Amino acid sequence: MQCDYWDAGRCRSCALIETPYARQLADKDARARQALMERAPDVRWHPPCPSAESAFRNKAKMVVAGSAAAPTLGILDPVGEGIDLRECGLYPPVITQALEALAAFVARVGWEPYSVARRSGELKHVLVTAAADGALMVRFVARSTEAEARVRKHLGWLLRTLPHLRVVTLNVLPEHKAVLEGDREIVLTESDTLTMPLGEIELHLGPRAFFQTNTEVATALYAQVATWIDGAAPASLWDLYCGVGGFALHCAAPGRDVVGIEISAPAIAAAVRSRDEAATRGVPGMGSVSFAAADAVAWAGEQGSPPAAVIVNPPRRGLGPQLSSWLNDCGADTVVYSSCHLESLAKDLAAMPAYTVREARVFDMFPHTGHMEIAVLADRS
């Protein structure tokens, strides 16, 4: 992918952009095989799932800088000045066009960008998420609610300018620290979730919900895991770290009891809503899917008997020794592990010697970077 920002030395986020994409994909596949070689020497490797080389990101996480009259949306340079990346080729046109309108909205509101160097100002980030059908969610992350009245005053203009905009929120992050968002979320629109269509399943995303940044590749990941689960044909399935229910809902089937566990209550509420709407549309198996908000490690340890299969999709840090040990000893016939961190995956699998990895596949969620998603299918030896 050719990038003017890279060529001008303005942005170095896509560190592998000068490497031909086919080589990027092959290198990631080779790294994954090497990382799992000791634990999975005889695994069947599926061909890596490629991504589009551009316009694949469904999320834009833009730092706001410059001035209220002329804001920049992008990143900060080494001295804390804004580098505007509104034309970044990673984003689809619906996001690129939205960023132009959002910069104009900031100027209308007179929202002073936050200066990291001076620790002054208000607006820190603009976060945009786009569904495949063009629907949008926008989150403004600010130091306080100082501009809330002005934002509400001009919100009608923004909704008219961006007719596909469904959700707008104000997130409050008062602290001066290197995080993306705060704990307080003020919803400014009637809708509080963005619908992400994924074939028969439509997932509801709340403002703080996790969803993969690459919708097309995420769809392939869900399909692969569902194929593995259907091949194992378990009567019962747990989806731990289920988020908004993507794996649980895609793996539902008549006669299969599915339970999704996630510590975030809003994520679970969104998963329940997605399940109920799928059931209304006649998607099979939804009547046997349930969700609960709980810590995955504690919840699993409290259950009297294990399921026939378990899906785990933990954060980058992995499962940790307690859950890895529980999985190793629980007696489930099948484990599917989806990971965004090779080292955590390899470490957790090493702590689960009762299972043999049978199949694996790399999913390239993040072209032009060294990051990847990898999914493995394991069964009891």
N, C-alpha and C positions, 0 to 999 in steps of 0.2 A: 504494500500500500504506500503510495506517495503521500507525504505530509509536508505542507509548507511550514508548519511550526517546527518540525524536526529539522528540515533543511535550513531554517534560519537560526537554529540553535535555541529556540524559545522554549521548547518542551522536550524532556528526555524520558517521559513516562513509558513509552513503548520501546523498551531497550532493544528488542529484536526486530525492529521494523525493517532494517536493511537486510535481514536474513530472508531468503525466499520462503514463502509460506510452507511449501511442501517439506522443506528442510526443518522448519520449526516443529511441524507435526511429528516428523520422524524422530527428531531429537527428544521430544517429550515422551514418545512411546518407548524409546530406548532407555531413558532415565527411569521410567516406571518399571520396566522389566528388570533393570539392574537392581533397583531398590527392593524388589520382591523376590529376587532370584533365590535367596537362601530359604525363605519361608514358602515359596511357591514355585519349585523348579519345574513342575510338569503342568503348569496352568495353561489353559487354552486362552490365548490372547485374541480377542476380536480386533479387527482393524480400528484404529483410532477414529473417533467421530470428529470430523472437521467443522470449522465455523466459516461463515462468510468472513472475508478479510477486512471489510469495512462495514459501517452502519449496523453493527451487531449488538451494541450495548443498549439495554433497555433502561439504564439509569445514568443520569449525569449528576455528579457531586461537585458542584462549583463553589469555589471560594470567592466571596465578594470583596472587591477592593476598589481603588479609585476614589471617586467622590459620589455624592448623592446625585449630582447632575450628570455625571459621566461614569457610571459604574463599570468595572470589569468583572466578568464571570469566567473563572478558570482556575489558575493556580497562583502561588506566590513565588517571586524570584528569591534569590538568596538573601536579599536585604529586606524582604517583606513587601515589596511592591507587586501590584497585580499584573498578571499576564493573561490577557483575554483569550479564551479558547472557544469562543462561540461557534467557530466553523470546524471544530474537531471532526475528523472523518470517522471516528468510532461511533458517532451517534447517527441514528436514522433521521431523515428529514423532519419528522414530526417533532423531535426534540430540538434540532437546530433552529427550526422556526419558532418554537416556544421560547428559546433562550433570548431571541431578539425582543420578543414581546415582554419577557420578564425583566430585561434590562430597562426597557421603557417604563415598565410599571414601577420599578425601584425609583426612577427619576420622578415619576408622577407623585409618588408617596413622599418623596424627599427623605428617603431612608439612608442615613449616613452609614457607609460601610465601616465595619470594625477594623481598626488598625492594630495588628499584632504588636508592632514595634512600640506604638504609643499607648496601647491598652485603652483605647478610646473608640467611640463610635458604637453602632448598634448591630447592623446586619452582618452576620458571619458567613452563612452558606445559603445557597439555593439548591435544593435537591429535586430533581425531576425524574419521574418514572413513567414509562410509556408502555401500554399494552399493545399487543400485535394489531388490534383493531384501531389504534390511534388514540384511544382514550388516555388521559393524562392525570397524574397526581403531582402536585407541586407543594413543597414544604419550604417555608422560610425559617431559617434558624437565626434567632436574634438574641442579644444579650438580655433584653427585657421586653415588656409589652408596651414600651413607650410609643411605638408607632401603630398599635393595634387599631385605634379609632380611624387613623388615616388609611390603613390597609382596608378596613371594612368599607370606608367611604368610596374607594376607587375599585373595589373588587368587581363591581358590575362591569366596569370597562374591561377588566382582564378576562372575565368570563365571555364577554361579547367578542373580544379579540381572539380568544382561543376557544372556539365552540366545543372542542373535544375535551376541555378541562372538566374533570369530574370532582376532584378532591383538592382543596387548598387548606393548609394548616399553618399555624404559627407555632414553632417549637422554641422553647425558652432555654437558653444555655448561658447562665450568668457567669460561670467560672471562666477564667483565662487558662485553658488547658487544651491540649491537642486531641480533642475528641470531636466527633461529627455532630452530635446532637445532645440535647438535654433530656431530663425526665418528664418535663411538662409539655403537653401537646394540646393546642387549642384548635379545634376543627372549625373552620370558617364557612364551610359549605354544607348543604343538606346531606350529601353523601360523605361517609367517613371511610369507605373502602374503594379500592380500584379493582375492577374485575379483569382478570387475566385469562382469556380464553385459551385452553389447551386441548383442542379436540372436544371430546365429550365432557371433559371436566373444565369447569370455570372456577379458578381460585380467586378468593377475595383477599386482597392485600390491604391491611391497615397501614397507617403512616409509618410505623416502626417495625413492620413485619419483614422477615428475611425472604428474599426470593433470588434465585440465580440471576446474574447480570446478563445472561445470554439466553433469550427465550427459545430460540430454535434448538440450541444444543440441550437446554434443560428438557425440552419436549422429548428429545432422543434419549436422554438419561432416564426419564420416567418410563419410557417405552421399554428400554432394555431391562430395567429392574422388574417391571411388570411381567415381561417375558420369562425372566428367571423364576419369579415367584409362581407364575402359572405352571412352569415346568415342574417345580417341586410340589405343587398342588397341596399346600398346607391347609388344614382345616381351621387353623388359628394363626394369627399374625400380629406381632407388635411392631409399631413404627415408633422408635425412640428418637427423640429430638425431631419431632414431626413437623415443626414449624406450622405453616398454615394448611398442612395436610396433603401435600402433593403426592408423596409416595403412598400413603394410606389410601387415598381416594383412587389413585391409578391402579392399585393392586386389589381393590375390592372385587369380589365375585360372589355369586349366589352360593350360599352354604359356607362361606368363609367368614369367621369372626375376626374383625380387624379392630385394633385399638391403637390410637395415636396419642403419644404423650409428649407434652411440651410445657416448659415452665412458664411461658408467657400466656396469661389468661386472655389478652386480646387476640393473640394468634389462634388460640383454641376456639374462641368465639367465631373468628373468621372461618376456621375449618368446619365448624358445625354449620354455619350458614352455607358454605359451599356444598357440603354433603346434602343438606336439606333441599337446596335448589336442584342438585343433580337428581335426587330422588323424584322431585316433582316433574322433571323432564323425562323420567323413565329410565335413567341409567341403572343397569342392573347391579345388585349387590350393596346398594347404599343402606339398606335397612339393617345390615349387620356390621356397620361401621360406627364406632363410638370414639370420643375424644375426652381427654381429661388434662387439666392443668396441674402438673406436678413435676418435681425434679426426677429426671429419668433414672438416675442411679438409685435414689431412695425408693421410688415407686417399684422398680423391677425387683429389688430385694424384699419388698413387702408382700409380693404375690405368692400364693400358695403353690402354684404349679406353672411351669413355663409354657409358652406357645410352641407350635410346631416350627415356626419361622420367626426371625427377628430381622428388621431393617434398622440400621443405625446410620445416622447422618450428623455426626457431632461437629462442633466448631473446630477451628484449626488445631487446638491443643489436643484433640483426640478424645478417646473414651476415658483414659486414665486407668490406673491399675485396678480400682475397685470394680468398675463395670466390666472391664476386660476379663477379670477373674470370674465375675458372676456369669458372663456369657460362656466362658470356657466350661463351667461346671453345671450350667442350667439344664442341659439335656435337649435343647432345641435342635431339630434336625438340620436346619438351614439358617445361615446368617448372610445377609447382604450388607456390605459396608460401602457407603459412598463417602469419599474423603476429598478435601481440597488441599491436603498436606501429606506428601509422600512419607516424610519421616514419622509423623504421628501414626499413619496407617501401618507402616512396617513395624513400629514398636508395639502397637496394639495387637497385631496379628501374631507377633512373637510370643505374646502373653496368652495366646489362645491355641495351644498345641493340640487340643482335642479336635480342632477343625482343619480340614485340608482345603486350600483354595483351589477351586476347579476352573473358574473362568474370570477374566478381567478385561477391562476396557478403559482406555483414556478418552475423556471428553474435553475438547478444547474450548472451554468457556472463555479463555482469556488470550486470544491471539496477540502476537507481538510482545508477549511477556513470558517469563519462565513458569508462570502458574498454570495449573491444570486441575481438573476434577478426574478422579479415578474411582471406578466402581468394581467391586470384586464379589464373586459368589463363592461361598464356602459351605461345606457340609461336614458332618461328623465323620471322622476317619474310622 
